[in-house]
Amino acid sequence: MRIILVGQAAFAEQVLQRFVDRGETVVAVYCPPDGSGAKQDPVKVRAGELGISVRQHRSLRRPEVVEEFRSLDADLAVLAFVTQIVPESVIGIPRFGTICFHPSLLPRYRGGSAINWQIIKGESHTGVTVFATDAGIDTGPIIVQKEAEIAPDATAGSLYYETLFPLGVEAVLEAVALIAEGRAPRIAQDERLATYDPLCRDEHAVVSWDRPVGEVYNLIRGCDPQPGAFAQIAGHKVRLYDAALETGRGSVRPPETGGTQTTGTVISVFPDGLRIGARGGVIRIGRVRPEGEGAKIKAVDFARSARLEPGTQLVDSLSFS
């Protein structure tokens, strides 16, 4: 198969290497332009080592991209971790069209932040899909799906790298093999089951301590590492990482039961983290990143520098601007 690979980062690099190992002919690699002062993308580096042509365009909508795709005489284009928009004008040029990897069980969780939203919404089951692209967003017919579980303590980062990344690479290879053999199914997505979520940004990552503790926990791990759920603590906008959930020992009793209202209160500070009350339990935070700081630090170190003591009431993040 003559393949055009469009993608970036470690996922595209791994797909590229597996294609080469299997004897596929990768005729070109498309990845975003290099950022100012940033390291070169891993897939660009690997393609260069393999002697494969690399194309970098700020937009794939440019007329020259259409002409390049035509000149490459490819059998298939593969989208492997793509953040650029790939227009309809190019996806139909290869002989067998274009296929795309997506980290959910489509048609559920369409959109560019599927991993984040599955955790934020408390899902325990997930998977990957490889589908044939069309004019819609993640709407094309399904070729391969593989299922997986979401561990109760998974973050967006750990779910991707430990589960969906390797599963996705295998799914892409399987889809390409099925297409080459003429056995690839094209299963229409059931629009009745379809959901779509926006890109997960700061507007979605605000912690409100009076929410049920499970929701707070899911939000923090679903935004870990990006964009980073944040709260206002000691006058600082602070992003929260490495969360753990406590619902038994030391948990918070809701006000309606007659217990003391301790939501948004520092319960205790330990070497392994800062414990903060939410409705129905306690969230332990292992690391934080205060606004303006480039690196994460231990939550206990931040607590000491900010002089957080048990009983300190934190300001609800919804009032933070």
C-alpha positions as CSV (number, residue, x, y, z in Angstrom):
1,M,0.0,0.0,0.0
2,R,1.2,3.5,-0.8
3,I,0.2,5.5,2.2
4,I,0.2,9.2,3.1
5,L,0.5,9.6,6.8
6,V,-0.9,12.8,8.4
7,G,-0.3,13.2,12.1
8,Q,2.0,14.3,14.9
9,A,3.6,13.4,18.1
10,A,4.5,9.9,19.5
11,F,1.3,8.3,18.1
12,A,2.0,9.2,14.5
13,E,5.7,8.2,15.0
14,Q,4.7,4.8,16.2
15,V,2.2,4.3,13.4
16,L,4.9,5.3,10.9
17,Q,7.4,2.9,12.3
18,R,4.9,0.0,12.3
19,F,4.0,0.7,8.7
20,V,7.7,0.6,7.7
21,D,8.2,-2.6,9.7
22,R,5.3,-4.2,7.9
23,G,6.6,-3.3,4.5
24,E,4.1,-0.5,3.7
25,T,5.3,2.3,1.4
26,V,4.8,5.6,3.2
27,V,5.1,8.1,0.3
28,A,4.9,11.3,2.5
29,V,4.4,12.4,6.1
30,Y,2.4,15.6,6.8
31,C,2.8,17.2,10.2
32,P,2.3,20.8,11.5
33,P,5.1,23.4,11.1
34,D,7.7,23.5,13.8
35,G,7.0,25.9,16.7
36,S,9.4,28.7,17.5
37,G,12.1,27.3,19.6
38,A,10.3,24.0,20.0
39,K,11.7,20.5,19.5
40,Q,11.0,19.0,16.2
41,D,8.0,16.7,16.1
42,P,8.9,13.0,16.7
43,V,7.2,11.9,13.5
44,K,9.1,14.4,11.5
45,V,12.4,13.3,13.0
46,R,11.6,9.6,12.4
47,A,10.5,10.2,8.8
48,G,13.8,12.1,8.2
49,E,15.8,9.2,9.5
50,L,13.8,6.8,7.2
51,G,14.3,9.0,4.2
52,I,10.6,9.8,3.9
53,S,9.5,13.1,2.5
54,V,8.0,15.5,5.2
55,R,5.5,18.2,4.2
56,Q,4.6,20.9,6.7
57,H,1.8,23.4,5.9
58,R,0.2,25.9,8.2
59,S,-3.1,24.9,6.6
60,L,-4.1,21.8,4.7
61,R,-6.7,23.8,2.9
62,R,-4.1,25.3,0.6
63,P,-4.5,24.5,-3.1
64,E,-0.9,23.2,-3.2
65,V,-1.8,20.5,-0.7
66,V,-4.5,19.1,-3.1
67,E,-1.9,19.1,-5.9
68,E,0.6,17.3,-3.6
69,F,-1.9,14.6,-2.7
70,R,-2.6,14.0,-6.3
71,S,1.1,13.8,-7.3
72,L,1.8,11.3,-4.6
73,D,-0.5,8.7,-6.2
74,A,-1.4,7.1,-2.9
75,D,-3.7,4.2,-2.2
76,L,-4.7,5.5,1.3
77,A,-4.3,8.5,3.6
78,V,-4.1,7.8,7.3
79,L,-4.9,10.4,10.0
80,A,-2.9,9.5,13.1
81,F,-3.4,12.1,15.9
82,V,-4.3,15.1,13.8
83,T,-5.0,18.6,15.2
84,Q,-5.1,20.4,11.8
85,I,-8.3,20.4,9.8
86,V,-8.1,18.0,6.8
87,P,-10.5,19.3,4.2
88,E,-12.9,17.3,2.1
89,S,-10.9,18.4,-1.0
90,V,-8.0,16.1,-0.1
91,I,-9.6,13.1,1.8
92,G,-11.0,11.6,-1.3
93,I,-7.9,11.8,-3.5
94,P,-6.2,8.5,-2.5
95,R,-7.5,5.4,-4.2
96,F,-9.2,4.0,-1.0
97,G,-9.8,7.4,0.5
98,T,-8.8,8.5,4.0
99,I,-9.1,6.8,7.4
100,C,-8.8,8.4,10.9
101,F,-8.1,7.2,14.4
102,H,-10.4,8.5,17.2
103,P,-10.1,7.7,21.0
104,S,-13.7,6.7,21.8
105,L,-16.3,4.3,20.7
106,L,-18.0,6.4,18.0
107,P,-20.6,7.7,17.6
108,R,-20.3,8.6,21.3
109,Y,-17.8,11.4,22.3
110,R,-17.1,12.9,18.9
111,G,-14.8,15.9,19.1
112,G,-11.2,16.8,19.8
113,S,-11.3,16.3,23.6
114,A,-13.0,12.8,23.7
115,I,-10.6,11.4,26.3
116,N,-11.1,14.3,28.7
117,W,-14.9,14.2,28.5
118,Q,-15.2,10.5,29.0
119,I,-13.4,10.8,32.3
120,I,-15.1,14.0,33.3
121,K,-18.5,12.4,32.8
122,G,-17.6,9.4,34.8
123,E,-17.4,6.7,32.1
124,S,-15.9,3.4,33.0
125,H,-15.8,1.9,29.5
126,T,-14.1,3.3,26.4
127,G,-12.3,2.2,23.3
128,V,-10.9,3.4,20.0
129,T,-12.4,3.7,16.5
130,V,-10.8,3.8,13.0
131,F,-13.3,5.2,10.5
132,A,-13.4,6.4,6.9
133,T,-13.5,10.2,6.9
134,D,-16.2,12.2,5.3
135,A,-17.3,15.8,5.4
136,G,-18.5,15.7,9.0
137,I,-16.6,15.7,12.3
138,D,-15.9,12.1,13.3
139,T,-19.1,11.0,11.4
140,G,-17.7,8.6,8.8
141,P,-18.4,4.8,8.6
142,I,-16.6,2.6,11.1
143,I,-13.9,0.2,10.0
144,V,-12.5,-1.1,13.3
145,Q,-13.4,-0.6,16.9
146,K,-11.6,-2.0,20.0
147,E,-13.0,-1.7,23.6
148,A,-11.2,-1.0,26.8
149,E,-11.9,-0.1,30.5
150,I,-11.3,3.1,32.3
151,A,-9.6,2.5,35.6
152,P,-11.2,4.4,38.5
153,D,-8.0,6.4,39.1
154,A,-7.1,7.0,35.4
155,T,-6.3,10.5,34.2
156,A,-6.7,11.7,30.7
157,G,-2.9,11.3,30.3
158,S,-2.7,7.8,31.8
159,L,-5.7,6.6,29.9
160,Y,-4.2,7.7,26.6
161,Y,-0.6,6.6,27.0
162,E,-1.3,3.3,28.9
163,T,-4.4,2.1,27.1
164,L,-5.7,4.1,24.1
165,F,-2.3,4.8,22.5
166,P,-1.2,1.1,22.0
167,L,-4.8,0.0,21.3
168,G,-5.1,2.7,18.7
169,V,-1.9,1.8,16.9
170,E,-3.1,-1.8,16.6
171,A,-6.5,-0.6,15.4
172,V,-4.9,1.5,12.6
173,L,-2.8,-1.4,11.5
174,E,-5.7,-3.7,11.4
175,A,-7.8,-1.3,9.4
176,V,-5.1,-0.8,6.8
177,A,-4.7,-4.6,6.5
178,L,-8.5,-5.0,6.0
179,I,-8.5,-2.3,3.3
180,A,-5.6,-3.9,1.5
181,E,-7.3,-7.3,1.6
182,G,-10.6,-5.8,0.3
183,R,-12.4,-6.9,3.5
184,A,-12.9,-3.6,5.3
185,P,-16.4,-3.1,6.6
186,R,-18.0,0.3,6.3
187,I,-20.5,0.4,9.2
188,A,-22.7,3.6,9.3
189,Q,-22.7,5.3,12.6
190,D,-26.0,5.4,14.5
191,E,-26.9,9.1,14.7
192,R,-29.4,8.3,17.5
193,L,-26.4,7.5,19.8
194,A,-24.2,10.3,18.7
195,T,-22.8,12.8,21.1
196,Y,-20.4,15.7,20.6
197,D,-18.3,17.7,23.1
198,P,-16.3,20.9,22.6
199,L,-12.6,21.2,23.1
200,C,-11.9,21.0,26.9
201,R,-10.7,24.4,27.9
202,D,-10.4,26.5,31.0
203,E,-14.1,27.4,30.9
204,H,-14.8,23.7,31.5
205,A,-12.0,23.1,34.0
206,V,-13.2,25.3,37.0
207,V,-13.5,23.4,40.3
208,S,-16.5,24.2,42.4
209,W,-16.0,22.6,45.8
210,D,-19.7,22.4,46.6
211,R,-20.2,19.9,43.8
212,P,-20.5,16.1,44.7
213,V,-17.0,14.8,45.5
214,G,-17.2,12.3,42.6
215,E,-17.8,15.0,40.1
216,V,-14.9,17.1,41.4
217,Y,-12.6,14.1,41.3
218,N,-13.6,13.2,37.7
219,L,-13.1,16.8,36.6
220,I,-9.6,17.0,38.1
221,R,-8.4,13.7,36.6
222,G,-10.2,14.4,33.3
223,C,-8.3,17.6,32.9
224,D,-4.9,16.1,34.0
225,P,-2.6,17.0,32.4
226,Q,-4.4,19.4,30.0
227,P,-5.9,21.9,30.4
228,G,-5.5,21.3,34.2
229,A,-8.5,21.8,36.5
230,F,-8.0,24.9,38.6
231,A,-9.1,26.4,41.8
232,Q,-8.5,29.7,43.7
233,I,-6.3,28.9,46.7
234,A,-4.7,31.5,48.9
235,G,-5.3,34.2,46.2
236,H,-3.6,32.1,43.5
237,K,-5.1,30.4,40.4
238,V,-3.8,26.9,41.0
239,R,-4.0,23.9,38.7
240,L,-4.6,20.6,40.4
241,Y,-3.0,17.2,39.6
242,D,-2.6,13.7,40.9
243,A,-6.0,13.6,42.6
244,A,-7.2,10.8,44.9
245,L,-10.7,10.3,46.2
246,E,-11.6,9.7,49.8
247,T,-15.3,8.9,50.7
248,G,-14.9,7.1,54.0
249,R,-12.4,8.2,56.6
250,G,-12.5,12.0,57.2
251,S,-15.1,12.5,54.5
252,V,-17.4,15.5,54.4
253,R,-21.0,15.2,55.5
254,P,-23.5,17.2,53.4
255,P,-25.2,20.1,55.2
256,E,-28.6,18.5,54.9
257,T,-27.6,15.7,57.3
258,G,-26.8,18.2,60.0
259,G,-23.1,17.8,59.7
260,T,-20.6,20.7,59.6
261,Q,-20.2,22.3,56.2
262,T,-16.5,21.7,55.2
263,T,-16.8,21.8,51.4
264,G,-13.9,23.9,50.1
265,T,-12.0,23.6,53.4
266,V,-8.5,22.4,53.9
267,I,-8.9,19.2,56.0
268,S,-5.3,18.4,56.5
269,V,-1.8,18.7,54.9
270,F,0.3,15.6,54.6
271,P,3.5,14.8,52.9
272,D,1.5,12.9,50.2
273,G,-0.8,15.8,49.5
274,L,-3.3,18.5,50.4
275,R,-6.7,17.2,51.5
276,I,-9.7,19.4,50.6
277,G,-13.4,18.8,51.4
278,A,-16.1,18.5,48.8
279,R,-19.7,17.4,49.1
280,G,-19.7,13.8,50.3
281,G,-16.0,13.2,50.6
282,V,-12.4,14.5,50.4
283,I,-10.1,15.1,47.5
284,R,-6.4,14.6,48.0
285,I,-4.2,16.6,45.6
286,G,-0.7,15.4,45.1
287,R,0.8,18.2,42.9
288,V,-0.2,21.7,41.8
289,R,0.9,24.3,39.4
290,P,0.3,27.9,40.5
291,E,-0.5,30.4,37.7
292,G,2.7,31.8,36.2
293,E,4.8,28.8,37.2
294,G,6.1,26.5,34.5
295,A,6.5,23.3,36.5
296,K,4.3,21.3,38.8
297,I,5.3,21.2,42.5
298,K,4.3,19.0,45.4
299,A,1.0,20.2,46.9
300,V,2.5,20.0,50.4
301,D,5.2,22.5,49.4
302,F,2.7,24.9,48.0
303,A,0.6,24.5,51.2
304,R,3.6,25.5,53.3
305,S,4.6,28.4,51.1
306,A,0.9,29.7,51.0
307,R,0.5,29.0,54.8
308,L,-2.5,26.8,54.3
309,E,-3.6,25.3,57.6
310,P,-6.4,22.9,58.4
311,G,-9.7,24.8,58.5
312,T,-8.7,27.3,55.9
313,Q,-11.7,28.0,53.7
314,L,-10.9,28.3,50.1
315,V,-12.8,30.7,47.8
316,D,-15.1,29.0,45.4
317,S,-13.5,28.9,42.0
318,L,-16.7,30.1,40.2
319,S,-16.0,33.5,41.7
320,F,-12.4,33.6,40.4
321,S,-11.7,35.9,37.4
